């Protein structure tokens, strides 16, 4: 496709305001061949001057570049884009479409990468990282001025990171790219990061580099020019974390005996063990989701949403949790899960004793608030210590609440429930299910060997 284009539409200047209605910046937006472009300026005069130059070029019939969005004649005069300016553009492009926790993951990866591309270390490290976290929250940056303690650091970042074009310079570009990869492979203390963490950050960087190529900031993805061995990651559930039914009942009894708050959480943890719910799905569970709770039979729940914890910086509402569609499901899609008779009894007793929240939420705090991570993690670890023997407590056995879900899925598979049915109930694909839980399927080796023996006679 030819780069030059004459289909240009230039819009009015948009004032960007914070939550108090104060104008914080001015944005010029325009379209080239239907693709939107935008530039942000701190003053109205700067925005007006830039828009006037675009208008003049369009009126003269000058061609615009589909690659840069600007008049072709400006090619030699384009300002050098710093790494920091590029990361802000990338965050703005990803923010509307990224899940809340993915937004946080993007910020973490870019913060580490930017540390490797600073031109000097004039500012304290913690101040720099705080300024970068503020910068990479698209909602906060659009609505607020930098906090007083970070304003100078944010301004400094605009002029003290390496130009992004340096990443593709012969020789030196590879050195810079390796420095970025080395940094995202380490913790803040310089120790090796967990394999899953470093690989996740590398995926974010790769996507960012592809975006840089897309907008014309780089001619090619520099990560592809560097040979870098990715650390091996554990993709299967460790069988040592999976509890059996007897250990599960001991744990749930310990939760119930822990305290008043613990009694409110017995069915909460029961939903993870008997129905394989994720923590964010249990938090959102409402009375309308409980299709049936029979006295002496299996019941049914139909899940519609989840409320993952992302942190107030990364949500649209500014709340710690934000309701969204189920994981791996399209918006509006539901998931039916059977309710074990033991869990039916727990849920009936829970609703009868504690009622529900104003929005029908099943699990609420003593004062009617949402069940928080801090509250249920405290009960979880203390009840685990009380329920398990000293040997069990020191082992990886059920070391985190998510292990209850692993135990449920493993139980279903070992009970002989077909994998497609387990995947449907658990909200997995069959491929992921079998890959993740491959080591947790017990007792089938002997049967498999018997069948092979019979087939070879």
N, C-alpha and C positions, 0 to 999 in steps of 0.2 A: 504494500500500500504506500502511495506517495506521501511524503512527510508534509509537504506544503498544503495549506488549506485556507480558503477564503470565507468559510462559514463561521462567522464570529458574532457572538452576542455578549455585550458588556452590560452588567447590571449596576444598579445604584449602590452606593456605599452603605454598608450595614454597620450600625453601631452595636458593639458588644458590651453588654452591661452585666454587673455582678448582682448578687441577690438583693442588694440595697438600692438597685436602680442606677448606680453610678457607672458611667461609661468607662470601660477599661481599655478598649482598643477599637480600631476601625478596620473593617474587612472589605476588600475589593474582590468581587467574584465575577467570573465571566466563563463563557463556554466556547470551545473550539471544536467544531465538528461534533457537537453534542456532548463532549466531555467537559465536566466542570473543573475549573481551576480557581484557586483563591490565594490571596496574599493578605497578611495581617500587618497593621501599622499601629504605632503607639499614638500618633496624632492625626487629626483630620486633614491637616495640610499635606502630610506625606501620602496619605491615601488618595487625596484628590489629585495630587501631582502624578502619581502612578496611573490612576484611572485616565487622566487626561492624555498621557502618553499612549496608552492602549487605544483610546478613542481616535487620536490623531493617526496612528498607524492604520487603523481599520478604515478611516475615511479616505486615506490615500490609496487604499486598495492593496496595501502591502500584504504579502502572504504571512500566515501564522504557522508555527510548527505544531504538528499534532503531538510531538514528543515532549516539547517543553511548555506548550501552551502560550508562548510569547512570540512576538514578531520575529521572523527569521533574521531580519537585519540586526536584532539585538544579540545575536549569537556570540559575537566576540566581546560584547560588553556585559554579559551575564555575570553577576557577582558570584564569588566562590561560596558554595554552600558548606557551612561547617557541619561536623558530625552532630553537634547538639541541635542545630536547626533542622537537620534531616530527621532526627529522632522525634522531634515535636510533630513534624509533618506526618510521620509514620503512625504515631499514636493517634492523631486526629483522624487518619484514614481508617484505623482499625476499631476505634472506640465504639462507634454505633453498632457494630456487628459482633463484637467479641463478648463471650460470656464473662460474667463478673470476675471469676477466679482467673480466667485467661488474661484479663486486663492486668491483674496483679502480677501474673507470670511475665507478661511483656515488660512491665515496669522493672521487675527484678533483673531480667536479662539485660535490658538497656542500661540500667544503673551500673551493673558490673562492667559492661562493655565500654561505657563512657569513661570509667576510671582508667581504662587502658589507653585512652585517646586524649587525655588532658595535656596541654602544652607546658604546664608547670604545676607544682603542688602548693600554690600560694595559700589556699584555703584549707582549714582543718577537714579531715576526711569525713567525720560525722556530719559536719555542716554541709559538705558537698552532697553526700548521699541523701540527706533530708531535703535539700533543694531539688535534687533529681526526682525523688519520690513525689514531691509537690508538682513538679513539671509534668510528670507522666500520668497524672490524674486529669484526664481531659475535662471532666465535669468541674473540678475545682479550679483548674487554670482558666477556664472560660468564665467562671462566675466570680472569682476573687482575685485581688492583688496578692502578691507573695507576702507571707507573714513578715513583720518588721525584721526579725532576726535572720531571714533568708533572702530578703530583697537584694542585697548587695551581691550575694553569691549567685543568684539567678541571673543578674545582669552580667556578672563576670563570666558565667558559662557561655554566654552568647559569643564571646570573642576569644575564648581560651580552650577550644577543642580543635583537633586536627581537621582540615578540610576532608570531606568524605572522598573526594577525588584521589587523595593520597593512597587510598586502599588498593588502587589498581596501578600505581606507579611501578615500573619495572624494578624488581629487587626490593626496594623499601616497602612496597605495598604488601608483599608476602610477610615481611617482618612484623608489620602492624597487625595484619590479620592473625598471625600466630599469637601475638600478644593478647588480642581479644579472646581467642579460643582458650588460651592459658588462664586468663582471668575468670571466665565463666565456668572453668573447671575447678575453681577453688572457692573455699569459703572466705568470709571477710578476714579470717585469721591466717589465711594462707595455706590451710590444710586442704587435702583433696576433698572435693564435694562428692556427695553421693552420685552414683552413676546416673540414676534417673533424673536428678536435678541438673547435672551438666548437660545431659542429652536434651532435656526439655529446653534449656536456655539456648543450646545450639540450634534447635529447630526454630525458635523465635528469631534468632539472628539470621538464619538462612532466609526466612520469610521476609525479614526487613531488607536484606540485600536484594532479593528478587523485586521488592517494591522499588528500591533505588534504581534498578535497571528499567523498571516499568516507567518511571517518571523522568528518566534521562539523567539522573544524578550520577550514575555509573554506567560504563559501557558493558560491563559483565559482572557476574557474581564473584567476588574475590574468594569466597569460601571454597569454590569449586577448583581453584587453582592451587590450593594447599592440601597436602596429604596429611590427614589428621585421624588417628585411630580413636574411634568412639569407644568409651568404656562399656563393657558388657553389663547389661542390666538383668535383674531378676524379674522374669515375666510371669512366673507361676507362684501360686500361694504356697508358702512354707507349711507343710503338714503339721509341723510342731506347734503352730498357733491354733489349730483346730481343736475345739473342746467336744466332748461327747455329751449325751443327754444328762448323765448323772452329774457331771461337772457344771453343766448349764443350770440344773435345778439348784445345786448348792449355791451357785452365784446369785441366782434370782432370789433365793430365800435370804441370803445375806443382804441384798439390796433392800428387801422389804423390812428387815429387822434393823437396818442402819439408823433410820430416823424418820420423822414425818416427811421430810423431803424425799427420802429413799422410797417410802411407800408410794409416792407419786411417780416413781421411776421404774417400778417393777415391770409394768406392762410396756413402758417405753423401751427398755432393753429386750423385753419379750418379743416385741415386734421385729427386732433385728435378728433374734435367734430363731424364732418359729416362722417368720414370713420373709426373711432375707431383705428387709427394708434398709436402705441407706439412711444414715443419721438425718440428712436433710429431708428425706421423705417422711420420717417419723415426726420430725418437728412440724411439718405441714399437715399431718394427718388430722382430718376433721370428721365429725359425726356423719356427714353426708357420704363419706367414703366407705363407711361400714355398711355394706349391702345387707349382710345377715350375720347374726351372732346367736345361733341356736344353742340350746341348753346342752345337748349331748351329741353333736354332730359337727362336721366341718362347716365353717362360715366362709364368707367372701368379702374382700375389700376391693374397691376399684380406685386406684390412685390417679390423680389428675395433674398434680403439681409437686414441686419440691422447693425448699428454701435453703439453698446452700449458703454457708457463711463465707463471705468474701472480704468483709471489712468495709466500713463506711466510705473510705476513699475511692472504692472501685464500683460502687453501685450508682444507679441513676438517682435514687431517692435520698442518698446520704445515710441510709440505715445499714446496720451490720449485715443483715440478711435481706434478700429480695426474692420474692416469689417468681418462679419461672417454670417453663415446661419441664417434664421429666427428662432425665439424662438419656441421651441417645434416641429421643422421641421428638417427633414434630410437634409444634404448638397445637394444643387441642387434643392430642392423642392420649389415650388412657392406658392403664395396665391393670389387669385383674390378677389378684393373688389369693390363694386359698388361705383360710385362717384355721390353724390347728385347733382342735377342741380345747386344748390346754390354754391356748392364747385367747380363745373366745371367752373362757371363764375369767381370765385376767382383765380383758377389756370391759366385760359387763360389770365386774366388781369396781373397776377404776371409774367408769362413768357414773355408777351409782354413788360412789363415795365422794368423788371430787367434782363431778359435773363437767361442763365444758366451758370454753371461753366464749365471749360475746360473738365471735365469728365462727363458733362451732368447733374450735380447735380442741383436740382431745387432751393434749399434754400442755399444761400451764403451770406456772409457779404458784406458790402459796398466795401471792397477792394478785394473781390473775394475769401476770406477765408471761412473755414467751419463755420457753425452756432454753436456757443459755448453755453454751459449751462449757463454760467454767463450772456451772452447777453440776451438770451430769458427768463431767470428767472426774470431779472430786469424788462423787459417790461411786463411780465405776472403780477407780483405783483402790479406794478404801474397802469396798465390798469384795473386790478381788483378793486382797490380802487376807481378809477374814474367811473367805470361802475356800481358798486353796491351801494345800499343805506347803510347808516351807520350800520343798523341792519344786513344786508346781509354780509357786509364786516367783521363784528365781529364774524360771525357764521362760521361753518366749510365748508360752501358752496364753492365748487370749490377751496379748499385751496391750491391745487398743480396742475400743468399742467396735471398730469395723470387722474385727475377727469374729464377732457374733454372726455377722452376715456370711462370712466365709464358712463358718460351721454349718449354717443352715443349707447353703448351696451344696456343700460336700455331703451332707446327710441325704439330701434329695437324690443326688447322683448315686451314692452308695446303696440307696434303697431300690435302685433300678428304674427310677423315673426317667423316661426317654430324654435325651439331651435337648431336643427342640422345646419340650414342655418346660424343662427347668430354665432354659434361656428365656422363654416367654415370661415366666413368673418372676425371674430375677432381673429382667430388663437388660439382658445381654444379647449379643449375636451368638449363634451356636459356635462359630469359629473361636471367638474370644473366650467363651465359656470353657471349651475343651482345652484351650491353650493355658488359661489361667489356673484351672483346677485339675490339670493332668496328674499332679502328684498326690492329689487328695482322694483319688478313687481307689478304695481298698477292696480286697477280697475277690477280685475278678481274675487275678492271674491264674489261680488253680483251675478255675472253670475254663479259661482260655486254653490252657495247656491240655486239659482233658479233651476239648473239642479238636485240637490239632492232632492229638494221639489217635482219636477215633477216625479222623479223616485220612490218616496215613496208614491205616490197617488194611 
